[in-house]
Amino acid sequence: MPHPAPEPSVTDAIDLSIAAEDPLAPDLDLIFRRHAAEMHADTPPESIHMLPRAALASAQIDFFVLRRQGRAVAIGALKRWGGHQGEVKSMHVLAEHRGQGLSRLMLRHLIAHARDAGLSDLWLETGSQTGFAAARGLYLRAGFAECPPFGDYRPDPNSVYMTRRLQDVA
């Protein structure tokens, strides 16, 4: 009987760090250029919900950078809506670092940060196109489930909306 393929693991974990950083730092230019290029590659402009880089430098957003040996290789952000709800925003891993578990590591960090901040629910919007299949799979494996549009989002054939309960709030 064949064995299932092992889940990808984070390689060289000793050389990895995730920390809150300024999204406007100059050494993040490459990752933001690539993130924007990928969003525009197969998504119509009216369906792109990526926040502009400057908007990520907000008191309501916790922005994180995953670095390997000091080099930025992934980003992720958590937007707090007030109360006990938040949204995962701007997750991106540089293409040459994919397949190593870094997206999973960043998502786990965002979920733990949200839980530590007292959030009870997380939401996210991602693409419905084939190029976003890996992201949708990551979110499903992390306990997110599809849901109707939330917040200011509207039905869009290019979007998939997801949510995950983190904890009950008294």
Summary of the structure (lengths in Angstrom):
residues: 170
radius of gyration: 15.8
end to end distance: 48.0
largest distance: 53.0
contacts: 466
relative contact order: 0.16
helix: 33%
strand: 30%
